[in-house]
Amino acid sequence: MFFLQRKRFPRVPAADGIADSGIRQVNFKEMSMQSFGFIFSIFSLVLLLIFAESTRAQDWPKQQVRIVVPYPAGGGADLTVRKLADKLAENWKQPVVIDNKPSAGEIVATTEVIRAKPDGYTLLFATETQQMNPFLYLKLPYDPMTDLAPITRLTEGIHVFVVRKESPFQTIQQLVVAAKAQPGKVSYGSGGVGGSAHLAIQSFATAAGNVQFMHVPYKGSAPRMVDLLAGNIDFTATSLGGVLPFLKDGRLRSLATNGTSRMRALPDVPTLAEAGYKDAVVPFSFSLYGPAKLPPALASQIARDVSAVLKDPDFVAKNLDPQGLVGVLDDTPAAFARFLAADRAKVRDRLKAAKVQPN
């Protein structure tokens, strides 16, 4: 074997003092140097790309930023994002405009953002409906897990169950009794099938013994409030921000909230759990997305800038506390993505428990 090895790899003259140890050793050294040079070049290129991306993120924004909102102007979600946009515009030194694209299921607004250039100048303000849509629509025209870039969660909140002041229902229990006596007659409004209000009320109906309410969907909070005040529907569940003016002037009354504890702004209003409906806790959330392929450095910068606003005590006191919202602080794009992945199964189970069927 040794003879064959020598015949296959003949020795060559030594050079520059290197021992005559065979061509394989010389080639190995040459290959090692070439490999090292190749790896060093790739590493340098990666560093250069990271530096270039970071530099682009630092230069952003250079023009107007548009936030697409899937709800009409005037509702609780719209009010929240407008206050955030005002503060971001102040910090970014560029206009931040709100573009309302109301639609059931947030589909129209989401589709527009997905088709936008991933440069950070078109963003999507969304709710937990984004997590629900894959289970609500058999032919959803996009996949939120791959076609959107998660940036950050903004806030979390709980629903307030409200009736008009002339309503005969003084407690949430009286509303349940009426619905059981006449199934399908007591009506409620929501922002659409699969929206946060729809899921919250369906979860409440299930926890109350599978009572049957009449569901009346609307394209947003504002038209729903008009019909509630006019007596066209019996009750609804919504964010505090959307009904606070009506609670203050007495045109609406709150029967319950669906959080784990009483709302700071409504300390006298019981939770559904306190009223005996322990499985009806369904919070809602507001979040920010961009188109897929949004540069990670830019997504991280936007998340940091948003978190800085949510940490501002003055902003919290004026814009979050009065609406019963809690900021999700220091939420990075990576952390948000992990949350969405973990929350997927929970959302599916909530929809199943609420007997919400896909269409």
C-alpha positions as CSV (number, residue, x, y, z in Angstrom):
1,M,0.0,0.0,0.0
2,F,2.9,2.3,0.8
3,F,4.5,1.7,-2.6
4,L,1.2,2.4,-4.4
5,Q,0.7,5.5,-2.4
6,R,4.2,6.8,-3.5
7,K,3.5,5.9,-7.1
8,R,0.2,7.8,-7.0
9,F,1.6,10.8,-5.2
10,P,5.2,11.3,-6.3
11,R,7.4,13.6,-4.4
12,V,8.4,17.0,-5.8
13,P,11.4,19.1,-5.0
14,A,11.3,21.1,-1.9
15,A,11.0,24.8,-2.2
16,D,12.0,27.7,0.1
17,G,13.1,25.5,2.9
18,I,10.0,23.4,3.1
19,A,10.6,19.8,3.8
20,D,10.1,17.4,1.0
21,S,6.9,15.8,2.5
22,G,4.8,15.2,-0.6
23,I,2.6,17.1,-2.9
24,R,-0.5,16.3,-0.8
25,Q,0.9,18.4,2.1
26,V,1.8,21.3,-0.2
27,N,-1.7,21.3,-1.8
28,F,-3.3,21.0,1.6
29,K,-1.6,24.2,2.7
30,E,-2.5,25.9,-0.5
31,M,-6.1,24.8,-0.2
32,S,-6.2,25.9,3.4
33,M,-5.1,29.4,2.5
34,Q,-7.5,29.5,-0.4
35,S,-10.4,28.3,1.9
36,F,-9.4,30.9,4.5
37,G,-9.4,33.6,1.9
38,F,-12.8,32.5,0.6
39,I,-14.3,32.4,4.1
40,F,-12.8,35.8,4.9
41,S,-14.3,37.3,1.8
42,I,-17.7,35.9,2.5
43,F,-17.5,37.1,6.1
44,S,-16.5,40.6,5.0
45,L,-19.3,40.7,2.5
46,V,-21.8,39.7,5.2
47,L,-20.5,42.4,7.5
48,L,-20.7,44.9,4.7
49,L,-24.3,44.0,4.0
50,I,-25.2,44.3,7.6
51,F,-23.5,47.7,7.9
52,A,-25.2,48.9,4.7
53,E,-28.6,47.8,6.0
54,S,-28.0,49.4,9.4
55,T,-26.9,52.6,7.7
56,R,-30.1,52.6,5.6
57,A,-32.2,52.1,8.7
58,Q,-30.5,55.0,10.4
59,D,-31.3,57.2,7.4
60,W,-35.0,56.3,7.5
61,P,-37.4,58.0,7.2
62,K,-36.7,60.5,4.5
63,Q,-40.4,61.0,3.5
64,Q,-44.0,60.5,4.6
65,V,-44.9,57.3,6.3
66,R,-48.3,55.8,5.8
67,I,-50.1,53.6,8.3
68,V,-53.0,51.6,6.8
69,V,-55.8,51.1,9.3
70,P,-58.5,48.5,8.6
71,Y,-61.2,50.4,10.5
72,P,-63.2,53.6,9.9
73,A,-62.2,56.9,11.4
74,G,-63.5,57.7,14.9
75,G,-63.4,54.2,16.5
76,G,-61.2,53.2,19.4
77,A,-58.6,51.6,17.2
78,D,-58.4,54.6,14.9
79,L,-58.1,57.0,17.8
80,T,-55.2,55.0,19.3
81,V,-53.2,54.8,16.1
82,R,-53.7,58.5,15.3
83,K,-52.2,59.5,18.7
84,L,-49.3,57.2,18.1
85,A,-48.8,58.5,14.6
86,D,-48.7,62.1,15.9
87,K,-46.0,61.3,18.3
88,L,-44.0,59.3,15.8
89,A,-44.2,62.1,13.3
90,E,-42.8,64.5,15.9
91,N,-39.9,62.1,16.7
92,W,-39.2,61.1,13.0
93,K,-39.5,64.7,11.7
94,Q,-41.6,63.4,8.9
95,P,-45.4,63.2,8.4
96,V,-47.1,60.0,9.5
97,V,-50.6,59.8,7.8
98,I,-53.4,57.4,8.6
99,D,-55.1,55.7,5.6
100,N,-58.4,54.1,6.7
101,K,-59.3,51.1,4.6
102,P,-62.2,49.5,6.5
103,S,-63.2,46.0,5.7
104,A,-64.5,42.9,7.5
105,G,-61.6,40.8,8.6
106,E,-59.0,43.5,7.8
107,I,-58.4,41.8,4.4
108,V,-58.5,44.9,2.1
109,A,-56.0,46.9,4.3
110,T,-53.7,43.9,4.7
111,T,-53.7,43.1,1.0
112,E,-52.7,46.7,0.2
113,V,-49.8,46.6,2.6
114,I,-48.6,43.2,1.4
115,R,-48.3,44.6,-2.2
116,A,-46.4,47.7,-1.0
117,K,-42.7,48.1,-1.4
118,P,-40.9,46.8,1.8
119,D,-39.1,50.1,2.5
120,G,-40.9,51.0,5.8
121,Y,-43.0,53.7,4.3
122,T,-46.2,51.6,4.3
123,L,-47.2,49.9,7.5
124,L,-50.2,48.0,8.8
125,F,-52.0,48.7,12.0
126,A,-53.9,45.5,12.9
127,T,-55.7,43.7,15.7
128,E,-55.7,40.0,16.7
129,T,-58.0,39.5,13.7
130,Q,-54.8,38.8,11.8
131,Q,-54.2,35.7,13.9
132,M,-57.8,34.6,13.4
133,N,-58.2,35.1,9.6
134,P,-56.5,31.8,8.6
135,F,-59.2,30.0,10.6
136,L,-62.1,32.1,9.5
137,Y,-61.7,32.2,5.7
138,L,-61.2,29.1,3.6
139,K,-59.8,31.1,0.7
140,L,-57.8,33.9,2.4
141,P,-55.9,35.7,-0.4
142,Y,-52.7,35.8,1.6
143,D,-50.9,34.0,4.5
144,P,-50.2,36.4,7.3
145,M,-47.4,34.2,8.6
146,T,-45.3,34.6,5.4
147,D,-46.7,37.7,3.6
148,L,-46.4,40.1,6.5
149,A,-43.3,41.1,8.5
150,P,-44.2,41.4,12.2
151,I,-42.7,44.6,13.7
152,T,-44.1,44.9,17.2
153,R,-47.2,44.5,19.4
154,L,-48.4,47.9,20.5
155,T,-51.1,47.5,23.2
156,E,-53.4,45.0,24.9
157,G,-56.8,45.8,26.3
158,I,-60.1,44.3,27.4
159,H,-63.7,44.8,26.2
160,V,-66.5,46.8,27.8
161,F,-70.0,45.4,27.5
162,V,-72.4,48.3,27.1
163,V,-76.1,49.1,26.6
164,R,-77.9,52.4,26.0
165,K,-79.2,54.2,29.0
166,E,-82.8,53.3,28.3
167,S,-82.0,49.6,28.2
168,P,-84.0,47.4,30.5
169,F,-80.9,45.4,31.3
170,Q,-79.3,46.7,34.5
171,T,-76.8,43.8,34.9
172,I,-75.1,41.3,32.6
173,Q,-77.0,38.5,34.3
174,Q,-80.3,40.1,33.3
175,L,-79.2,40.2,29.7
176,V,-78.4,36.4,29.8
177,V,-81.8,35.6,31.4
178,A,-83.6,37.5,28.5
179,A,-81.5,35.7,25.9
180,K,-82.3,32.3,27.4
181,A,-86.0,33.2,27.5
182,Q,-86.1,34.3,23.9
183,P,-83.2,32.7,21.9
184,G,-82.0,34.9,19.1
185,K,-84.0,38.0,20.0
186,V,-81.4,39.9,22.1
187,S,-79.1,41.5,19.5
188,Y,-75.5,42.7,19.6
189,G,-73.3,44.5,17.2
190,S,-69.7,43.8,16.2
191,G,-67.1,45.0,13.8
192,G,-67.6,41.9,11.6
193,V,-67.4,38.1,11.7
194,G,-64.3,36.9,13.5
195,G,-63.5,40.4,14.8
196,S,-62.5,40.9,18.5
197,A,-66.0,42.0,19.5
198,H,-67.6,39.0,17.8
199,L,-65.2,36.6,19.4
200,A,-65.6,38.2,22.8
201,I,-69.4,38.0,22.8
202,Q,-69.5,34.5,21.4
203,S,-67.1,33.4,24.1
204,F,-69.4,35.1,26.6
205,A,-72.4,33.3,25.1
206,T,-70.7,30.0,25.4
207,A,-69.6,30.6,29.0
208,A,-73.2,31.6,29.9
209,G,-74.5,28.3,28.8
210,N,-74.6,28.5,25.0
211,V,-77.1,31.3,24.9
212,Q,-78.2,32.5,21.5
213,F,-77.8,36.2,20.6
214,M,-78.6,37.8,17.3
215,H,-75.4,39.0,15.6
216,V,-75.4,42.2,13.6
217,P,-72.0,42.9,12.0
218,Y,-70.8,46.4,11.1
219,K,-67.9,47.9,9.3
220,G,-66.3,49.4,12.3
221,S,-67.1,50.9,15.7
222,A,-68.6,54.2,14.7
223,P,-71.7,52.9,12.8
224,R,-72.2,50.3,15.5
225,M,-72.4,53.1,18.2
226,V,-74.9,55.0,16.1
227,D,-77.2,52.0,16.0
228,L,-76.7,51.1,19.6
229,L,-77.6,54.7,20.7
230,A,-80.7,54.6,18.4
231,G,-81.9,51.3,19.9
232,N,-81.4,49.2,16.8
233,I,-79.2,46.7,18.7
234,D,-79.3,45.8,22.4
235,F,-75.7,45.7,23.3
236,T,-72.1,45.5,22.1
237,A,-68.6,44.9,23.4
238,T,-65.8,47.2,22.4
239,S,-62.7,49.0,23.6
240,L,-63.1,51.7,26.3
241,G,-61.9,54.4,24.0
242,G,-64.7,53.9,21.6
243,V,-67.4,54.4,24.2
244,L,-65.9,56.5,26.9
245,P,-67.5,59.8,25.7
246,F,-70.9,58.1,25.8
247,L,-70.3,56.6,29.2
248,K,-69.3,60.1,30.5
249,D,-72.4,61.8,29.2
250,G,-74.7,59.0,30.4
251,R,-76.0,57.9,27.0
252,L,-74.5,54.4,27.5
253,R,-74.1,52.2,30.6
254,S,-71.4,49.5,31.1
255,L,-72.5,46.1,32.4
256,A,-69.2,44.3,32.6
257,T,-65.7,43.9,31.3
258,N,-64.0,40.7,30.1
259,G,-60.5,41.1,31.6
260,T,-58.9,39.2,34.5
261,S,-59.3,42.2,36.8
262,R,-61.4,45.3,36.9
263,M,-60.5,48.2,34.6
264,R,-58.7,51.1,36.3
265,A,-60.9,53.6,34.5
266,L,-64.1,51.7,35.5
267,P,-63.5,50.4,39.1
268,D,-67.2,49.9,39.8
269,V,-67.8,47.7,36.8
270,P,-67.5,44.0,37.5
271,T,-65.7,41.5,35.3
272,L,-67.5,38.7,33.5
273,A,-65.6,36.3,35.8
274,E,-67.0,38.0,38.8
275,A,-70.5,37.7,37.3
276,G,-70.0,34.0,37.1
277,Y,-68.7,33.6,33.5
278,K,-65.1,32.6,34.2
279,D,-64.3,31.3,30.6
280,A,-65.2,34.6,28.9
281,V,-61.8,36.3,29.3
282,V,-60.8,37.4,25.7
283,P,-58.5,40.4,25.5
284,F,-57.7,42.3,22.3
285,S,-54.5,43.7,21.0
286,F,-53.2,46.3,18.5
287,S,-50.0,45.5,16.5
288,L,-47.8,46.9,13.7
289,Y,-46.7,45.0,10.6
290,G,-44.9,45.7,7.4
291,P,-44.7,43.9,4.0
292,A,-42.7,40.7,3.8
293,K,-39.0,41.3,3.2
294,L,-39.0,44.4,5.3
295,P,-35.3,44.7,6.3
296,P,-34.8,43.4,9.8
297,A,-32.7,46.4,10.9
298,L,-35.5,48.7,9.8
299,A,-38.2,46.7,11.5
300,S,-36.1,46.7,14.7
301,Q,-35.7,50.5,14.5
302,I,-39.4,51.1,14.1
303,A,-40.1,48.7,17.0
304,R,-37.7,50.7,19.2
305,D,-39.2,54.0,18.2
306,V,-42.7,52.8,18.9
307,S,-41.6,51.4,22.3
308,A,-40.1,54.7,23.2
309,V,-43.5,56.4,22.7
310,L,-45.3,53.7,24.7
311,K,-42.9,54.3,27.6
312,D,-43.6,58.1,27.6
313,P,-45.5,58.7,30.9
314,D,-47.3,61.7,29.4
315,F,-48.4,59.6,26.3
316,V,-49.6,56.8,28.6
317,A,-51.6,59.1,30.9
318,K,-53.3,60.9,28.0
319,N,-53.8,58.2,25.4
320,L,-53.6,54.7,26.9
321,D,-54.9,54.8,30.5
322,P,-58.2,56.6,29.5
323,Q,-58.9,53.8,27.0
324,G,-58.0,50.9,29.3
325,L,-54.9,50.0,27.2
326,V,-51.6,48.7,28.4
327,G,-48.5,49.2,26.2
328,V,-46.4,46.1,25.2
329,L,-42.9,47.5,25.9
330,D,-39.7,46.5,24.3
331,D,-41.4,44.0,21.9
332,T,-38.9,43.2,19.1
333,P,-39.8,41.8,15.7
334,A,-38.3,38.4,16.7
335,A,-40.3,38.4,20.0
336,F,-43.5,39.3,18.1
337,A,-42.9,36.5,15.6
338,R,-42.5,34.0,18.4
339,F,-45.6,35.3,20.1
340,L,-47.6,34.8,16.8
341,A,-46.3,31.3,16.4
342,A,-47.2,30.3,20.0
343,D,-50.6,32.1,19.8
344,R,-51.8,30.3,16.7
345,A,-53.0,27.2,18.4
346,K,-54.7,29.3,21.2
347,V,-56.6,31.3,18.6
348,R,-57.8,28.2,16.9
349,D,-59.0,26.8,20.2
350,R,-60.8,30.0,21.1
351,L,-62.7,30.1,17.8
352,K,-63.6,26.5,18.1
353,A,-64.9,27.0,21.7
354,A,-66.9,30.0,20.5
355,K,-68.4,27.9,17.6
356,V,-67.2,30.3,15.0
357,Q,-67.2,28.5,11.6
358,P,-65.0,29.4,8.6
359,N,-66.5,30.7,5.4
